[in-house]
Amino acid sequence: MTSRKWVKLFLRTLLWGGLSTLIISFFVKSDAYMEALQPFNAFGLLGVVLTFLGFGFIFSIISQMGFFAYLTVHQFGLGMFRRFWVPIQIGLIAFALFDLVYFRYRDVEGDPSIWPYFIAPVLIFIYGWIVATIKARETNKNAFIPALFFMVVVTSVEWVPALQAGDQDYVLLMIFPLLLCNTYQILLLHRLTTLGNDQESTTESKQQPSSSNKSKKPKKKKGKRK
């Protein structure tokens, strides 16, 4: 993959993160918009829009940092653990889901029910399973577990800052852009690399003369004997 494609991927993911956060903020943080609309304050409304757009850019950058870290860890895992890398990833997926339930529930004061804390991990797992299925269908079956690992484990790690803050609004505000940006990156990666390889092979084939042209030599015309 060329640096130009990486830049294009970065900018598009940045845009997805900003726009998705801005749209989610209309529902999650509607009170911030109401303060700027009652009474109407153009500069205040612009400030709110730019604030949530900036949050979206930050969420997108966190997503992209996680994506590049995942690519590095995945290559390291393949080289270090080889055939054990798949069961290790499955174990990490199970631990991440357990972490999202138990450690969030442990920090809650009082004695609330634990069942509501299963909702987010189950939904993330189902969504990750769908994305991993699409990834495996478009590439090969060996890509299923790595894609599921990325969508569950890496997304959970990226979500930690909002979970630690404890603000439910920002928990919701962050998770949707993260899932969207991670989905976009993992499903676009093989398209960019395949397209780049096809273009390189096409360029090489154009530059190299064909064997048929090499084998053909110009025939000398024999003059007629008098």
C-alpha positions as CSV (number, residue, x, y, z in Angstrom):
1,M,0.0,0.0,0.0
2,T,1.3,3.4,-0.9
3,S,1.5,6.4,1.4
4,R,-1.0,8.2,-0.8
5,K,-3.6,5.5,0.0
6,W,-2.8,5.7,3.7
7,V,-3.4,9.4,3.7
8,K,-6.7,8.9,1.8
9,L,-7.7,6.2,4.4
10,F,-6.8,8.6,7.3
11,L,-8.8,11.5,5.9
12,R,-11.8,9.5,5.1
13,T,-11.8,7.8,8.5
14,L,-11.4,11.2,10.1
15,L,-14.4,12.5,8.2
16,W,-16.5,9.5,9.2
17,G,-15.6,9.9,12.8
18,G,-16.5,13.6,12.8
19,L,-19.8,13.3,11.0
20,S,-21.0,10.3,13.0
21,T,-20.2,12.0,16.3
22,L,-22.0,15.1,15.2
23,I,-25.1,13.1,14.3
24,I,-25.1,11.1,17.5
25,S,-24.7,14.3,19.5
26,F,-28.1,15.5,18.2
27,F,-29.7,12.7,20.2
28,V,-27.3,12.1,23.1
29,K,-26.4,15.8,23.9
30,S,-29.6,17.5,22.7
31,D,-29.6,19.7,25.8
32,A,-26.4,21.4,24.5
33,Y,-28.1,22.4,21.3
34,M,-31.2,23.6,23.1
35,E,-29.2,26.0,25.2
36,A,-27.9,27.6,22.0
37,L,-31.4,27.6,20.4
38,Q,-33.4,29.1,23.3
39,P,-32.8,31.9,22.8
40,F,-31.1,31.5,19.4
41,N,-27.4,32.1,19.5
42,A,-25.6,31.6,16.2
43,F,-22.1,31.7,17.7
44,G,-23.1,29.4,20.5
45,L,-24.6,26.9,18.1
46,L,-21.5,27.0,15.9
47,G,-19.4,26.4,19.0
48,V,-21.4,23.4,19.9
49,V,-21.2,21.9,16.4
50,L,-17.4,22.5,16.2
51,T,-17.0,21.0,19.7
52,F,-18.7,17.7,18.8
53,L,-17.0,17.7,15.4
54,G,-13.7,18.0,17.2
55,F,-14.7,15.1,19.6
56,G,-15.4,13.0,16.5
57,F,-12.0,13.8,15.0
58,I,-10.4,12.7,18.3
59,F,-12.4,9.5,18.4
60,S,-11.4,8.8,14.8
61,I,-7.7,9.3,15.6
62,I,-8.0,7.0,18.6
63,S,-9.6,4.4,16.2
64,Q,-6.8,4.7,13.7
65,M,-4.1,4.4,16.4
66,G,-5.8,1.2,17.5
67,F,-6.0,0.0,14.0
68,F,-2.3,0.5,13.3
69,A,-1.5,-1.1,16.7
70,Y,-3.7,-4.1,15.8
71,L,-1.8,-4.6,12.5
72,T,1.5,-4.6,14.4
73,V,0.3,-6.9,17.1
74,H,-1.3,-9.3,14.6
75,Q,1.9,-9.6,12.6
76,F,3.9,-10.1,15.8
77,G,1.4,-12.7,17.0
78,L,1.6,-14.6,13.7
79,G,5.4,-14.6,13.9
80,M,5.7,-15.5,17.6
81,F,2.8,-17.9,18.3
82,R,2.1,-19.2,14.8
83,R,-0.7,-21.7,15.0
84,F,-1.5,-20.8,18.6
85,W,-2.3,-17.2,17.7
86,V,-5.9,-18.1,16.8
87,P,-6.8,-19.7,20.2
88,I,-5.0,-16.8,21.9
89,Q,-7.1,-14.3,20.1
90,I,-10.3,-16.2,21.1
91,G,-9.2,-16.1,24.7
92,L,-8.5,-12.4,24.5
93,I,-12.0,-11.8,23.0
94,A,-13.6,-13.8,25.9
95,F,-11.6,-11.8,28.4
96,A,-12.5,-8.4,26.9
97,L,-16.2,-9.3,27.0
98,F,-15.8,-10.4,30.6
99,D,-14.0,-7.2,31.4
100,L,-16.8,-5.1,30.0
101,V,-19.2,-6.8,32.3
102,Y,-17.4,-7.4,35.5
103,F,-15.1,-4.4,36.0
104,R,-17.8,-2.0,35.1
105,Y,-20.2,-3.7,37.5
106,R,-17.6,-3.8,40.3
107,D,-17.1,0.0,40.3
108,V,-20.8,0.7,40.8
109,E,-21.9,1.7,44.3
110,G,-24.7,-0.2,45.9
111,D,-26.0,-3.6,44.9
112,P,-27.6,-3.1,41.4
113,S,-28.5,-5.9,39.0
114,I,-25.6,-7.2,36.9
115,W,-27.8,-8.0,33.8
116,P,-27.9,-4.5,32.3
117,Y,-24.1,-4.6,32.0
118,F,-24.4,-7.6,29.6
119,I,-26.1,-5.4,27.0
120,A,-23.1,-3.5,25.6
121,P,-20.7,-6.5,25.4
122,V,-23.4,-8.7,23.7
123,L,-24.2,-6.0,21.2
124,I,-20.6,-5.3,20.4
125,F,-19.9,-9.1,20.0
126,I,-22.9,-9.5,17.7
127,Y,-21.9,-6.5,15.6
128,G,-18.3,-7.7,15.5
129,W,-19.5,-11.1,14.4
130,I,-21.4,-9.6,11.5
131,V,-18.4,-7.5,10.4
132,A,-16.1,-10.5,10.7
133,T,-18.4,-12.6,8.6
134,I,-18.4,-9.9,5.9
135,K,-14.6,-9.7,6.1
136,A,-14.2,-13.5,5.8
137,R,-16.7,-13.6,2.9
138,E,-14.8,-11.0,0.9
139,T,-11.3,-12.4,1.7
140,N,-11.0,-15.9,3.2
141,K,-12.2,-17.8,6.3
142,N,-8.9,-17.3,8.1
143,A,-9.7,-13.6,8.4
144,F,-12.8,-14.2,10.6
145,I,-11.1,-14.5,14.0
146,P,-8.6,-11.5,13.4
147,A,-11.5,-9.3,12.3
148,L,-13.6,-10.4,15.3
149,F,-10.6,-9.8,17.6
150,F,-10.2,-6.3,16.2
151,M,-13.8,-5.3,16.5
152,V,-14.3,-6.6,20.0
153,V,-10.9,-6.3,21.8
154,V,-9.5,-3.3,20.1
155,T,-12.8,-1.4,20.2
156,S,-13.1,-2.2,23.9
157,V,-9.6,-0.9,24.6
158,E,-10.3,2.3,22.6
159,W,-13.5,2.8,24.6
160,V,-11.8,2.8,28.0
161,P,-11.4,6.6,28.3
162,A,-15.1,7.1,28.1
163,L,-15.8,4.2,30.5
164,Q,-13.4,5.6,33.0
165,A,-15.0,9.1,32.8
166,G,-18.3,7.6,33.9
167,D,-20.4,10.0,31.9
168,Q,-23.1,7.9,30.2
169,D,-23.6,10.5,27.5
170,Y,-20.0,10.4,26.4
171,V,-20.0,6.6,26.7
172,L,-22.7,6.5,24.0
173,L,-21.2,9.4,22.1
174,M,-17.8,7.5,21.7
175,I,-18.8,3.9,21.0
176,F,-20.8,4.5,17.8
177,P,-18.0,6.5,16.0
178,L,-15.4,3.9,17.2
179,L,-17.5,1.0,15.8
180,L,-18.1,2.9,12.5
181,C,-14.4,3.9,12.0
182,N,-13.1,0.4,12.9
183,T,-15.6,-1.2,10.5
184,Y,-14.6,1.1,7.7
185,Q,-10.9,0.5,8.2
186,I,-11.1,-3.3,8.6
187,L,-13.4,-3.8,5.5
188,L,-11.5,-1.3,3.3
189,L,-8.0,-2.6,4.1
190,H,-8.0,-5.7,1.8
191,R,-9.6,-3.6,-1.0
192,L,-6.8,-1.1,-0.9
193,T,-4.0,-3.7,-0.8
194,T,-5.6,-5.8,-3.5
195,L,-6.1,-2.8,-5.7
196,G,-2.5,-1.7,-5.2
197,N,-1.2,-5.2,-6.0
198,D,-3.3,-5.3,-9.2
199,Q,-2.0,-1.9,-10.3
200,E,1.6,-2.9,-9.7
201,S,1.3,-6.1,-11.6
202,T,-0.4,-4.3,-14.5
203,T,2.4,-1.7,-14.6
204,E,5.1,-4.4,-14.6
205,S,3.4,-6.3,-17.3
206,K,3.2,-3.2,-19.5
207,Q,6.9,-2.4,-18.9
208,Q,8.1,-6.0,-19.7
209,P,8.1,-7.0,-23.3
210,S,6.2,-10.1,-24.0
211,S,8.0,-13.4,-24.8
212,S,6.3,-13.6,-28.2
213,N,7.8,-10.3,-29.2
214,K,11.2,-11.4,-28.1
215,S,11.0,-14.7,-30.1
216,K,10.0,-13.0,-33.3
217,K,12.9,-11.8,-35.3
218,P,12.7,-9.7,-38.4
219,K,13.0,-11.8,-41.5
220,K,15.6,-10.8,-44.1
221,K,14.3,-10.6,-47.6
222,K,16.3,-12.6,-50.0
223,G,17.1,-11.0,-53.3
224,K,16.3,-12.7,-56.5
225,R,19.2,-14.3,-58.3
226,K,19.7,-13.3,-61.8
